[in-house]
């Protein structure tokens, strides 16, 4: 079973400029392995202009510190995410090294990704409410109560083609699925195959849903619900190490493949 990094994506404009979706703790190593994301001879040519955050989990934000050498960095997230990152000290630490341009977003809001020191990019985002109120462990009992976890729909205005980035989602009701309709690529929460997966492997009593993750399998699982998106390529990301779909010869992987879905691989590229 190949090792996998945390759920971080890079979205390019086709002209060599990039934005990140989340910034996992292994970001520095991932950047070294991806030549298009390398900086030029000086910071003014660094190709990463900003980061859009789905939440304030450390697995999705610690890599922000790997971007501290930038002269300026656009960061997109909810007010709740900003509060949490300020309380844990990560955001003030980053601000000690670089100018952080924080853009507050709300579910349902559509906004353009901004180039550093320049005009708007051709990439638009729409924030999606991931219906999860689960706070990061470091903030349990003391944090905000809304806007804790979101997803994004990213659209290239030149082609009108879009991708959805949803590494954590607690439910997929009809109204939420309508927001995904027409997307060409959906990178979605694949943390657990079943709701009681941790208990099955003796890893605790918490269920997938209690942790803010909709399981892949089951009558109300994401695999069945996402079949409504007939033209979308469904790719599961954010996989826990207990999830049997990680194994190529597992019947659960065959079930996933037969449904037309796949799992994310480090370094995978998708073109819209």
C-alpha positions in Angstrom: 0.0 0.0 0.0 1.6 3.3 -1.1 1.9 6.1 1.5 -0.2 9.1 0.9 0.1 12.7 2.0 -2.6 14.9 3.5 -5.3 16.3 1.4 -3.7 19.2 -0.5 -4.3 20.2 -4.1 -2.7 22.6 -6.5 -4.9 24.4 -9.1 -3.2 26.0 -12.0 -4.4 28.7 -14.5 -2.7 27.0 -17.4 -0.1 29.8 -17.6 2.2 28.7 -14.8 0.5 30.4 -11.9 -1.0 28.3 -9.0 -3.3 28.3 -6.0 -3.4 25.6 -3.3 -6.4 24.0 -1.7 -5.3 23.5 1.9 -1.6 23.2 2.9 -0.8 19.9 4.6 2.3 19.4 6.9 4.2 17.6 4.1 3.8 20.5 1.7 7.5 21.4 1.6 8.4 17.9 0.3 5.5 17.9 -2.1 6.6 21.2 -3.6 10.2 19.9 -4.1 8.8 17.0 -6.1 6.7 19.2 -8.4 8.8 21.4 -10.7 6.0 23.6 -11.9 5.5 24.9 -8.3 9.2 25.8 -7.8 10.0 29.5 -7.3 12.0 31.4 -9.9 15.3 33.3 -9.2 13.5 35.6 -6.8 10.2 35.7 -4.9 8.5 37.9 -7.4 8.3 34.9 -9.7 7.1 32.4 -7.1 4.2 30.6 -8.8 2.0 30.0 -5.7 -0.3 33.1 -5.2 -2.7 31.9 -2.5 -4.4 29.1 -0.5 -8.1 28.4 0.0 -8.7 26.5 3.2 -11.5 24.1 3.9 -11.0 24.2 7.7 -8.5 24.8 10.5 -7.4 21.2 11.0 -3.6 21.0 11.5 -3.4 18.4 8.7 -4.8 21.0 6.3 -3.0 24.1 7.5 0.5 23.4 9.0 2.0 23.7 5.5 1.1 27.4 5.4 4.4 27.9 7.3 6.3 26.4 4.3 5.1 29.4 2.3 6.4 32.0 4.8 9.1 33.1 2.4 6.5 34.7 0.1 6.4 38.5 0.1 2.6 38.2 0.1 0.1 35.4 0.3 -3.6 35.4 -0.3 -5.5 33.1 2.1 -9.2 32.3 1.7 -11.3 30.9 4.6 -14.3 31.5 6.8 -14.3 33.8 9.8 -14.3 30.6 12.0 -11.2 29.3 10.4 -9.4 32.6 10.9 -10.4 32.6 14.6 -9.2 29.1 15.1 -5.8 29.6 13.3 -5.3 32.8 15.3 -6.1 31.1 18.6 -3.7 28.2 18.0 -0.9 30.6 17.0 -0.4 29.4 13.4 -1.7 32.6 11.7 0.2 35.0 13.9 3.3 33.0 13.3 2.8 33.1 9.5 2.1 36.9 9.7 5.5 37.4 11.4 7.2 36.3 8.2 5.0 37.5 5.3 2.0 39.7 4.5 -1.1 37.6 4.7 -4.1 38.9 2.7 -7.0 37.2 4.4 -10.2 36.9 2.3 -13.2 36.0 4.4 -15.6 33.6 2.6 -19.0 32.3 3.4 -20.9 29.3 2.1 -22.8 30.2 -1.0 -20.4 33.1 -1.8 -18.7 33.2 -5.2 -15.3 34.9 -5.4 -12.3 35.2 -7.7 -8.8 34.0 -6.8 -6.4 36.9 -6.8 -2.9 36.9 -8.2 -0.2 38.3 -5.8 0.6 41.9 -6.6 -1.6 41.7 -9.7 -5.0 41.3 -11.3 -7.7 38.7 -10.8 -7.1 35.2 -12.1 -9.5 33.4 -14.4 -10.4 31.0 -11.6 -13.5 31.4 -9.6 -14.5 29.7 -6.3 -17.8 29.0 -4.7 -17.7 28.1 -1.0 -19.9 25.1 -0.1 -21.2 24.3 3.4 -19.9 20.9 4.3 -22.5 20.6 7.1 -19.9 19.7 9.7 -19.7 21.4 13.1 -16.7 19.4 14.4 -14.0 21.6 15.7 -10.3 20.7 15.5 -9.1 18.8 18.6 -7.1 21.7 19.9 -10.2 23.9 20.1 -12.8 21.5 21.5 -15.3 23.4 23.7 -13.9 26.8 23.0 -14.3 27.6 19.4 -16.9 29.1 17.0 -20.0 27.2 16.1 -20.5 27.8 12.4 -18.4 28.0 9.3 -16.0 25.4 10.7 -15.8 23.2 7.6 -16.5 24.1 4.0 -15.7 22.9 0.5 -15.1 24.7 -2.8 -16.3 24.5 -6.4 -13.5 25.9 -8.6 -14.5 27.1 -12.1 -12.3 28.3 -15.0 -14.3 31.2 -16.5 -12.6 30.6 -19.9 -14.1 27.1 -20.3 -16.9 27.1 -17.7 -15.6 23.7 -16.5 -15.3 23.1 -12.8 -13.9 20.9 -10.0 -15.2 20.4 -6.5 -12.8 20.0 -3.5 -14.6 18.5 -0.6 -12.2 16.6 1.7 -14.5 16.6 4.7 -18.3 16.4 4.4 -20.8 15.2 6.9 -23.9 14.8 4.7 -25.0 15.0 1.1 -28.6 16.0 0.9 -30.5 16.9 -2.2 -29.9 20.6 -2.0 -26.2 20.0 -1.5 -26.0 17.7 -4.5 -27.6 20.3 -6.6 -24.6 22.6 -5.9 -22.3 19.9 -7.3 -24.4 19.3 -10.4 -22.5 20.0 -13.6 -19.0 19.6 -12.0 -16.6 17.7 -14.1 -14.4 16.5 -11.3 -15.4 15.9 -7.6 -12.6 15.3 -5.1 -14.6 14.1 -2.1 -14.2 12.9 1.5 -13.2 9.2 1.5 -12.1 9.0 5.1 -14.1 5.9 6.1 -15.7 3.1 4.1 -18.3 2.4 6.8 -19.7 4.4 9.7 -18.3 2.0 12.4 -15.0 1.4 10.8 -12.8 2.5 13.7 -14.7 0.1 16.0 -14.2 -2.8 13.6 -10.4 -2.4 13.8 -10.3 -1.7 17.5 -9.4 1.9 17.0 -12.0 3.4 19.2 -15.8 3.9 19.4 -16.3 7.1 17.4 -18.3 6.7 14.3 -17.5 8.3 10.9 -20.5 10.6 11.1 -19.7 11.7 14.7 -16.3 12.8 13.4 -17.9 14.8 10.6 -17.3 12.3 7.8 -20.0 10.7 5.6 -18.9 7.1 5.0 -18.4 5.9 1.4 -20.5 2.8 1.6 -24.1 2.1 2.6 -27.6 3.2 1.6 -26.9 6.8 2.7 -23.2 6.6 1.8 -21.5 9.0 -0.6 -20.9 6.4 -3.3 -24.6 5.8 -3.9 -25.6 9.5 -3.5 -22.9 10.8 -5.9 -24.0 8.5 -8.7 -26.6 11.2 -9.4 -23.7 13.3 -10.8 -23.7 11.5 -14.2 -21.0 13.6 -15.9 -18.6 13.9 -13.0 -15.4 12.0 -12.3 -15.6 11.0 -8.6 -12.3 10.8 -6.9 -12.0 9.9 -3.2 -9.4 11.7 -1.1 -8.6 12.2 2.6 -8.4 8.4 3.2 -7.9 7.1 6.7 -5.5 4.2 7.1 -8.3 1.9 8.2 -10.2 2.3 4.9 -10.1 -1.0 2.9 -10.3 0.8 -0.5 -6.6 1.6 0.0 -5.9 -2.0 -1.0 -6.0 -2.7 -4.8 -7.2 -6.3 -4.3 -9.9 -5.5 -1.7 -13.5 -6.1 -2.7 -14.3 -2.6 -1.5 -11.9 -1.2 -4.1 -13.6 -3.3 -6.7 -17.0 -2.0 -5.6 -15.7 1.6 -5.9 -14.2 0.9 -9.4 -17.3 -0.8 -10.7 -19.3 2.3 -9.7 -17.0 4.4 -11.9 -15.1 6.1 -9.0 -11.4 6.1 -8.1 -9.1 7.1 -5.3 -6.6 10.0 -5.3 -2.9 9.3 -5.7 -0.1 11.5 -4.7 1.0 13.6 -7.7 -2.1 12.8 -9.8 -3.0 15.4 -12.4 -6.5 16.2 -13.7 -7.2 18.6 -16.7 -10.5 20.4 -17.0 
